[in-house]
Amino acid sequence: MEKMLISGGNGFLGSHLAERAIMEGLKVTVLDDFSTSNRVNVPTEVTIIKERVEDISIQDHFEYIVHLAARPSPEDYILNPVETLMSNSIGTMKLLELAKRGSSRFVYTSSSEVYGNATMIPTPETYYGYVSSWGIRSCYDEGKRYSEALTMAYHRKFGLDTRIQRPFNVYGPRIRPDGLYGRVVPRFIQQALNGENITIHGDGKQTRSFLYVDDWVDATWRMITMDDLDGNILNIGSPDEITILELANLIVKKTNSPSKIVHVEKREDDPVRRSADITKAKNLLRWKPETNLDRGLQETIEWVRRDAM
Ligand SMILES: NC(=O)c1ccc[n+]([C@@H]2O[C@H](COP(=O)([O-])OP(=O)(O)OC[C@H]3O[C@@H](n4cnc5c(N)ncnc54)[C@H](O)[C@@H]3O)[C@@H](O)[C@H]2O)c1
């Protein structure tokens, strides 16, 4: 039976990936310190090791190592900048060493945040990024950029089979919905369902492009299992841009909510526009997003109503 190690596998994306891997007949081990996921999210067949990735003690051999452990919410990583950098510097190095020892395939989950305030929209993988190396978001953005560089260094120097993905704003059931760690989609849904004000940072004209979690799992599974992808970096997202104000209005309409939209202080270094050029993923993975925002939001709203209120 092939074995997969998923760091951060108890989180939103990792738990969906763990489920898929179990379904495909793999033996899955999750390494997670439960810092941003507060309850067990994975199926009972999964072995859970509660440990920080930067302190990893496990020495087993895995065919696949997927590094997802990170603190991805601005509200959280701004308060924990050192921890945020450690999981995506020392943590990445420790997992790369484990992969090198076992000749494992190594899949690194980076982020569209490596592009920073991109001036090329939709943004292709070849865009170098416009990122502050010292601002309040740098602990996250630069950790991802350093990890990409280290992953490519192991690929070039040791011939390790590595693949890097850059997801763009993934949402769906199991994304942590509470205030502190919540990201924009679950936060707006919670506020709308509770009849509270919907809080938009700044004027709401900033754009994002959202990808439903099932589409992310599908793309990620292909990235992990397909041959001849080593050394590749792929955007995994959607090219469909929507302003945050439009998103808020859509959620108010879909939840039939009496909530009002209010504007609060703009976030420092908040990217102005974000949209993924997914030409490369379409060609190499023979993949494209299948769930539109309307349907994905419906599924997510139903999940929040059912499981997260
Ligand atoms: N969800 C998105 O839209 C998105 C977009 C781009 C990139 N990503 C990346 O995907 C990965 C997963 O994100 P997510 O949305 O599932 O977030 P999440 O917070 O739900 O999951 C991250 C998991 O990592 C764990 N973790 C954090 N620091 C750790 C450490 N030092 N050691 C061990 N475990 C640790 C957390 O407890 C959590 O279970 C992250 O690397 C994130 O940067 C996510």
PDBQT file of the ligand as one rigid body, heavy atoms in Angstrom, charges set to zero:
ROOT
HETATM    1  N1  LIG A 401      -7.383  27.919   1.449  1.00  0.00    +0.000 N 
HETATM    2  C1  LIG A 401      -6.823  28.734   0.569  1.00  0.00    +0.000 C 
HETATM    3  O1  LIG A 401      -7.498  29.522  -0.082  1.00  0.00    +0.000 OA
HETATM    4  C2  LIG A 401      -5.337  28.704   0.305  1.00  0.00    +0.000 A 
HETATM    5  C3  LIG A 401      -4.839  29.526  -0.731  1.00  0.00    +0.000 A 
HETATM    6  C4  LIG A 401      -3.469  29.504  -0.984  1.00  0.00    +0.000 A 
HETATM    7  C5  LIG A 401      -2.641  28.676  -0.258  1.00  0.00    +0.000 A 
HETATM    8  N2  LIG A 401      -3.156  27.899   0.726  1.00  0.00    +0.000 N 
HETATM    9  C6  LIG A 401      -2.230  27.053   1.476  1.00  0.00    +0.000 C 
HETATM   10  O2  LIG A 401      -2.784  25.772   1.642  1.00  0.00    +0.000 OA
HETATM   11  C7  LIG A 401      -2.360  25.227   2.887  1.00  0.00    +0.000 C 
HETATM   12  C8  LIG A 401      -3.568  24.781   3.692  1.00  0.00    +0.000 C 
HETATM   13  O3  LIG A 401      -4.397  25.900   3.946  1.00  0.00    +0.000 OA
HETATM   14  P1  LIG A 401      -5.839  25.751   4.583  1.00  0.00    +0.000 P 
HETATM   15  O4  LIG A 401      -6.705  26.709   3.890  1.00  0.00    +0.000 OA
HETATM   16  O5  LIG A 401      -6.235  24.329   4.627  1.00  0.00    +0.000 OA
HETATM   17  O6  LIG A 401      -5.572  26.310   6.058  1.00  0.00    +0.000 OA
HETATM   18  P2  LIG A 401      -5.832  25.648   7.484  1.00  0.00    +0.000 P 
HETATM   19  O7  LIG A 401      -5.439  26.668   8.484  1.00  0.00    +0.000 OA
HETATM   20  O8  LIG A 401      -7.213  25.092   7.547  1.00  0.00    +0.000 OA
HETATM   21  O9  LIG A 401      -4.793  24.434   7.498  1.00  0.00    +0.000 OA
HETATM   22  C9  LIG A 401      -3.449  24.541   7.854  1.00  0.00    +0.000 C 
HETATM   23  C10 LIG A 401      -3.113  23.417   8.818  1.00  0.00    +0.000 C 
HETATM   24  O10 LIG A 401      -1.725  23.497   9.154  1.00  0.00    +0.000 OA
HETATM   25  C11 LIG A 401      -1.599  23.281  10.550  1.00  0.00    +0.000 C 
HETATM   26  N3  LIG A 401      -0.354  23.937  10.975  1.00  0.00    +0.000 N 
HETATM   27  C12 LIG A 401      -0.068  25.251  11.022  1.00  0.00    +0.000 A 
HETATM   28  N4  LIG A 401       1.190  25.452  11.424  1.00  0.00    +0.000 NA
HETATM   29  C13 LIG A 401       1.715  24.222  11.654  1.00  0.00    +0.000 A 
HETATM   30  C14 LIG A 401       2.988  23.771  12.079  1.00  0.00    +0.000 A 
HETATM   31  N5  LIG A 401       3.980  24.616  12.364  1.00  0.00    +0.000 N 
HETATM   32  N6  LIG A 401       3.174  22.438  12.177  1.00  0.00    +0.000 NA
HETATM   33  C15 LIG A 401       2.178  21.549  11.900  1.00  0.00    +0.000 A 
HETATM   34  N7  LIG A 401       0.970  21.920  11.493  1.00  0.00    +0.000 NA
HETATM   35  C16 LIG A 401       0.731  23.256  11.360  1.00  0.00    +0.000 A 
HETATM   36  C17 LIG A 401      -2.851  23.881  11.154  1.00  0.00    +0.000 C 
HETATM   37  O11 LIG A 401      -3.149  23.395  12.441  1.00  0.00    +0.000 OA
HETATM   38  C18 LIG A 401      -3.901  23.492  10.118  1.00  0.00    +0.000 C 
HETATM   39  O12 LIG A 401      -4.471  22.234  10.411  1.00  0.00    +0.000 OA
HETATM   40  C19 LIG A 401      -1.515  26.295   3.565  1.00  0.00    +0.000 C 
HETATM   41  O13 LIG A 401      -0.167  26.052   3.286  1.00  0.00    +0.000 OA
HETATM   42  C20 LIG A 401      -1.961  27.569   2.884  1.00  0.00    +0.000 C 
HETATM   43  O14 LIG A 401      -0.959  28.537   2.923  1.00  0.00    +0.000 OA
HETATM   44  C21 LIG A 401      -4.492  27.900   1.034  1.00  0.00    +0.000 A 
ENDROOT
TORSDOF 0
